[in-house]
């Protein structure tokens, strides 16, 4: 909850930067903003103490400040940006596997800017774990797991309020149906978030998406014309930069046709918690740890070792060769033994 003490000593410049929607309050209450914005809010509102102004507005300074606090709280709730909703960690508490046996871990805490990979055979229960996290499970799912937010039982709003989505999930198939260009798609999302510099955000997301995509596209490209890799690149960049969801769940990014390492670096750089279901050994070793799923339950949790980090370099060099061969095939070239390099 925002209080009068939280805002009255701040300058108008600082308040508008912190709450880009706040000029709307001033407009609704016919509070003119001509002049210096570097004055504190309480100083700016001094004129409301005058008897004539109180009669004209039927509100004094204290009432305006109180109304402003309510307005900020309501707007933050609408946008899913409550001041006290910062998610710094999630903690998984064990449940049971498909046979009713206890999962093989005590608890697993995942902090902001960490990457955790989820590995296991097809059908082992990777998607169920992702679903438990998205639902903020409280022992009420088939696995009986619980998920804590910042060490506490998650608020039900994470489940029910579309404006307070805990998780942004990027699935294997990203299919657009809206008749919009890339520019219009990003613009619509930016405007819904009341972004101050819409053009700047559009250009940043577009540049990041093209940096991830194997094949470049334009701002004028219809989103329905994007390939699978281009669509995934756009959504990862959009999620990293515009989405307020603190957790990103990714299902098999290795099949997306994008630069996987850059995608993860972008998400982590924006202080997201990243959980990734994968069969790719390179991605698995990029994570800080990996969760091994077996028979529907968490079988073990493995910290990525120094030896595995060293092996990652070798795997990346091998992968670079494979990627090069793929590109040569796409361009109709002949692959020769000497091109492989080993």
C-alpha positions as CSV (number, residue, x, y, z in Angstrom):
1,X,0.0,0.0,0.0
2,X,1.3,3.4,-1.0
3,X,1.2,6.0,1.9
4,X,1.3,9.8,1.8
5,X,4.8,9.6,3.4
6,X,5.9,7.5,0.4
7,X,5.2,10.3,-2.1
8,X,4.9,13.7,-0.6
9,X,8.6,14.4,-0.3
10,X,9.4,13.3,-3.8
11,X,9.7,15.7,-6.7
12,X,7.2,15.6,-9.5
13,X,10.0,14.5,-11.9
14,X,10.8,11.5,-9.7
15,X,7.2,10.6,-9.3
16,X,6.4,10.7,-13.0
17,X,9.5,8.6,-13.7
18,X,8.4,6.0,-11.1
19,X,4.7,6.1,-12.0
20,X,4.4,7.0,-15.7
21,X,0.6,6.9,-15.4
22,X,0.5,9.6,-12.7
23,X,0.1,12.6,-15.0
24,X,-3.4,11.1,-15.7
25,X,-4.3,11.8,-12.1
26,X,-3.3,15.5,-12.4
27,X,-5.3,15.8,-15.6
28,X,-8.4,14.3,-14.0
29,X,-8.2,16.7,-11.0
30,X,-7.3,19.7,-13.2
31,X,-4.0,20.1,-11.5
32,X,-1.9,22.1,-14.0
33,X,1.7,21.0,-14.5
34,X,3.1,24.2,-16.0
35,X,6.4,25.2,-14.5
36,X,9.1,23.5,-12.6
37,X,8.7,19.8,-12.0
38,X,11.7,19.5,-9.7
39,X,9.6,20.7,-6.7
40,X,8.4,18.2,-4.1
41,X,4.8,17.1,-4.4
42,X,3.9,18.6,-1.0
43,X,5.3,22.0,-2.1
44,X,3.5,21.9,-5.4
45,X,0.2,21.2,-3.6
46,X,0.6,24.2,-1.2
47,X,-1.8,26.2,-3.2
48,X,-4.6,23.9,-2.2
49,X,-4.4,25.2,1.4
50,X,-5.9,28.5,0.1
51,X,-9.6,28.8,1.1
52,X,-10.7,29.7,-2.4
53,X,-9.1,26.6,-3.9
54,X,-10.7,24.4,-1.2
55,X,-14.1,25.8,-2.1
56,X,-13.6,25.3,-5.8
57,X,-12.3,21.8,-5.6
58,X,-14.1,20.6,-2.4
59,X,-10.7,18.9,-1.5
60,X,-7.8,20.1,0.5
61,X,-4.1,19.0,0.2
62,X,-4.4,16.0,2.5
63,X,-7.4,14.7,0.6
64,X,-5.7,15.1,-2.8
65,X,-2.6,13.2,-1.4
66,X,-4.9,10.4,-0.1
67,X,-6.7,10.2,-3.4
68,X,-3.4,10.0,-5.2
69,X,-2.2,7.1,-3.0
70,X,-5.4,5.2,-3.8
71,X,-5.0,6.0,-7.5
72,X,-1.4,4.7,-7.6
73,X,-2.4,1.5,-5.8
74,X,-5.2,0.8,-8.2
75,X,-3.1,1.5,-11.3
76,X,-0.3,-0.8,-10.0
77,X,-2.8,-3.5,-9.3
78,X,-4.3,-3.1,-12.7
79,X,-0.9,-3.3,-14.4
80,X,0.2,-6.2,-12.2
81,X,3.1,-4.1,-10.7
82,X,2.2,-4.0,-7.0
83,X,5.1,-2.3,-5.1
84,X,5.5,-5.2,-2.7
85,X,5.3,-8.0,-5.4
86,X,9.0,-8.3,-6.2
87,X,9.8,-12.0,-6.6
88,X,13.3,-12.8,-5.5
89,X,13.0,-16.5,-5.2
90,X,10.8,-19.5,-5.5
91,X,11.1,-22.6,-3.4
92,X,9.9,-26.1,-4.3
93,X,8.8,-28.4,-1.5
94,X,8.6,-32.1,-2.3
95,X,5.5,-34.1,-3.1
96,X,5.2,-37.6,-4.6
97,X,5.9,-39.3,-7.9
98,X,3.3,-41.3,-9.9
99,X,3.7,-44.3,-7.5
100,X,3.0,-42.2,-4.4
101,X,6.7,-42.3,-3.3
102,X,8.3,-39.2,-1.8
103,X,10.4,-37.0,-4.1
104,X,14.1,-37.3,-3.5
105,X,14.9,-33.8,-2.2
106,X,14.3,-31.7,0.9
107,X,13.6,-28.3,-0.8
108,X,14.9,-26.4,-3.8
109,X,15.3,-22.7,-3.7
110,X,15.7,-20.9,-7.1
111,X,16.8,-17.2,-7.0
112,X,16.4,-14.4,-9.4
113,X,18.8,-14.5,-12.4
114,X,19.3,-18.3,-12.0
115,X,18.8,-20.8,-14.7
116,X,17.5,-24.2,-13.7
117,X,17.1,-27.0,-16.3
118,X,14.5,-29.7,-16.1
119,X,15.6,-33.0,-17.7
120,X,14.1,-36.5,-18.0
121,X,12.6,-38.8,-20.6
122,X,9.6,-37.8,-22.7
123,X,6.5,-38.3,-20.5
124,X,8.4,-38.3,-17.3
125,X,6.6,-35.3,-15.8
126,X,8.6,-32.2,-16.9
127,X,5.5,-30.4,-18.0
128,X,3.7,-31.2,-14.8
129,X,6.5,-29.6,-12.8
130,X,6.2,-26.4,-14.9
131,X,2.4,-26.5,-14.4
132,X,2.9,-26.8,-10.6
133,X,5.1,-23.7,-10.6
134,X,2.7,-21.7,-12.8
135,X,-0.2,-22.7,-10.6
136,X,1.8,-21.8,-7.4
137,X,0.9,-25.3,-6.1
138,X,-0.1,-25.6,-2.4
139,X,-0.2,-29.4,-2.2
140,X,-3.4,-29.3,-4.3
141,X,-2.1,-30.8,-7.6
142,X,-1.6,-34.5,-8.6
143,X,2.0,-34.3,-7.3
144,X,1.1,-32.8,-3.9
145,X,4.1,-30.3,-4.4
146,X,4.1,-26.9,-2.9
147,X,5.7,-23.7,-4.3
148,X,6.7,-20.8,-2.0
149,X,7.2,-17.3,-3.2
150,X,10.0,-15.4,-1.4
151,X,9.9,-18.2,1.2
152,X,6.2,-17.8,1.9
153,X,2.9,-19.4,0.7
154,X,2.0,-17.8,-2.6
155,X,-0.9,-15.3,-2.7
156,X,-3.9,-16.7,-4.6
157,X,-3.8,-13.6,-6.9
158,X,-0.9,-15.3,-8.8
159,X,-3.5,-17.9,-9.8
160,X,-6.6,-15.9,-10.5
161,X,-5.6,-12.3,-11.5
162,X,-4.6,-12.0,-15.1
163,X,-2.8,-8.7,-14.3
164,X,-0.6,-10.4,-11.7
165,X,0.9,-13.3,-13.7
166,X,3.7,-15.0,-11.9
167,X,4.9,-16.9,-14.9
168,X,5.4,-16.2,-18.6
169,X,5.5,-19.5,-20.4
170,X,7.1,-20.0,-23.8
171,X,5.9,-23.2,-25.4
172,X,7.4,-25.2,-28.2
173,X,4.9,-23.9,-30.7
174,X,4.3,-20.1,-31.0
175,X,1.5,-19.4,-33.4
176,X,0.1,-15.9,-34.0
177,X,-3.4,-15.3,-35.2
178,X,-3.7,-11.5,-34.9
179,X,-3.5,-9.5,-38.1
180,X,-0.7,-7.2,-36.9
181,X,2.7,-6.3,-38.1
182,X,5.7,-6.9,-35.7
183,X,5.7,-3.1,-35.0
184,X,2.0,-3.0,-34.2
185,X,2.3,-6.1,-32.0
186,X,5.1,-4.7,-29.8
187,X,3.4,-1.3,-29.8
188,X,0.2,-2.8,-28.5
189,X,2.0,-4.5,-25.6
190,X,4.0,-1.5,-24.8
191,X,1.0,0.8,-24.7
192,X,-0.9,-1.7,-22.5
193,X,2.0,-1.4,-20.0
194,X,1.8,2.4,-20.2
195,X,5.5,2.6,-21.3
196,X,6.7,6.1,-21.5
197,X,9.2,5.6,-24.4
198,X,7.1,3.4,-26.7
199,X,9.3,3.9,-29.7
200,X,12.5,3.2,-27.7
201,X,11.0,-0.1,-26.4
202,X,9.8,-1.2,-29.8
203,X,13.3,-0.7,-31.3
204,X,15.0,-2.4,-28.4
205,X,12.7,-5.5,-28.6
206,X,13.0,-5.6,-32.4
207,X,16.8,-5.4,-32.3
208,X,17.1,-8.1,-29.6
209,X,14.7,-10.4,-31.5
210,X,16.6,-10.1,-34.7
211,X,19.8,-10.8,-32.8
212,X,18.3,-14.1,-31.6
213,X,16.6,-15.2,-34.8
214,X,18.4,-17.3,-37.4
215,X,16.7,-15.4,-40.2
216,X,16.1,-11.6,-39.9
217,X,12.7,-10.0,-40.3
218,X,11.4,-6.4,-40.5
219,X,9.1,-4.3,-38.3
220,X,6.7,-4.3,-41.2
221,X,6.6,-8.1,-41.3
222,X,3.1,-9.5,-40.4
223,X,3.5,-11.6,-37.3
224,X,1.5,-14.4,-39.0
225,X,4.3,-14.6,-41.6
226,X,7.0,-15.2,-39.0
227,X,8.7,-18.6,-39.0
228,X,8.8,-20.7,-35.8
229,X,12.2,-19.5,-34.9
230,X,11.4,-15.8,-35.6
231,X,8.2,-16.1,-33.5
232,X,10.1,-17.6,-30.6
233,X,12.8,-14.9,-30.9
234,X,10.2,-12.1,-30.8
235,X,8.4,-13.6,-27.8
236,X,11.6,-14.1,-25.8
237,X,12.7,-10.5,-26.5
238,X,9.2,-9.2,-25.7
239,X,9.0,-11.3,-22.5
240,X,12.5,-10.3,-21.3
241,X,12.0,-6.5,-21.8
242,X,8.2,-5.9,-21.4
243,X,6.7,-8.7,-19.4
244,X,6.4,-8.1,-15.7
245,X,6.2,-11.9,-14.9
246,X,9.3,-12.6,-12.8
247,X,9.5,-16.3,-13.8
248,X,10.0,-17.6,-17.4
249,X,9.2,-21.2,-18.2
250,X,10.6,-22.4,-21.5
251,X,9.8,-25.8,-23.1
252,X,12.5,-27.2,-25.4
253,X,14.1,-24.0,-26.7
254,X,16.6,-26.2,-28.6
255,X,14.0,-26.7,-31.3
256,X,13.3,-23.0,-31.8
257,X,15.9,-22.2,-34.4
258,X,17.4,-19.3,-32.4
259,X,20.6,-18.4,-30.6
260,X,20.1,-20.3,-27.4
261,X,22.9,-18.8,-25.3
262,X,22.0,-15.2,-26.2
263,X,18.3,-15.9,-25.4
264,X,19.2,-17.1,-21.9
265,X,21.7,-14.3,-21.4
266,X,19.0,-11.8,-22.3
267,X,16.4,-13.3,-19.9
268,X,18.9,-13.5,-17.0
269,X,20.1,-10.0,-17.7
270,X,16.6,-8.8,-17.1
271,X,16.6,-10.5,-13.7
272,X,14.2,-13.3,-14.5
273,X,14.1,-16.7,-12.9
274,X,14.5,-19.1,-15.8
275,X,13.3,-22.7,-15.8
276,X,13.8,-24.7,-18.9
277,X,12.6,-28.2,-19.9
278,X,15.3,-29.5,-22.3
279,X,16.9,-32.6,-23.8
280,X,19.9,-30.5,-25.0
281,X,23.1,-31.3,-23.1
282,X,24.5,-27.8,-24.0
283,X,21.5,-26.0,-22.5
284,X,21.5,-28.4,-19.5
285,X,25.1,-27.5,-18.6
286,X,24.4,-23.8,-19.1
287,X,22.1,-24.0,-16.1
288,X,23.2,-23.4,-12.5
289,X,21.6,-26.7,-11.6
290,X,19.3,-29.3,-13.2
291,X,16.3,-31.1,-11.9
292,X,16.0,-34.8,-13.0
293,X,12.5,-36.0,-13.4
294,X,11.6,-39.7,-13.2
295,X,8.2,-41.4,-12.9
296,X,6.5,-38.1,-12.5
297,X,8.6,-37.0,-9.5
298,X,11.8,-35.1,-8.9
299,X,14.4,-37.9,-8.7
300,X,17.4,-35.7,-7.9
301,X,18.8,-32.2,-8.1
302,X,22.3,-31.8,-9.6
303,X,24.6,-28.8,-9.2
304,X,26.5,-28.1,-12.4
305,X,30.1,-29.1,-11.6
306,X,33.4,-27.4,-12.7
307,X,34.2,-30.4,-14.9
308,X,30.8,-30.1,-16.6
309,X,31.5,-26.4,-17.2
310,X,34.8,-27.3,-18.9
311,X,33.0,-29.9,-21.0
312,X,30.5,-27.3,-22.1
313,X,33.1,-25.5,-24.1
314,X,33.9,-28.7,-26.0
315,X,30.2,-29.3,-26.6
316,X,29.7,-25.7,-27.9
317,X,32.5,-26.2,-30.4
318,X,31.0,-29.4,-31.7
319,X,27.6,-27.7,-31.9
320,X,29.1,-24.8,-33.9
321,X,30.3,-27.3,-36.5
322,X,26.8,-28.9,-36.7
323,X,25.2,-25.4,-37.0
324,X,27.7,-24.6,-39.8
325,X,26.8,-27.8,-41.7
326,X,23.1,-27.0,-41.3
327,X,23.6,-23.6,-42.9
328,X,25.5,-25.1,-45.8
329,X,22.7,-27.6,-46.4
330,X,20.2,-24.7,-46.4
331,X,22.2,-22.9,-49.0
332,X,22.5,-26.0,-51.2
333,X,26.2,-26.5,-50.6
334,X,28.1,-29.8,-50.5
335,X,29.4,-31.0,-47.2
336,X,33.0,-32.3,-47.2
337,X,35.0,-34.1,-44.6
338,X,37.5,-31.3,-44.2
339,X,34.7,-28.9,-43.2
340,X,34.0,-30.9,-40.1
341,X,37.4,-30.1,-38.6
342,X,37.9,-33.2,-36.5
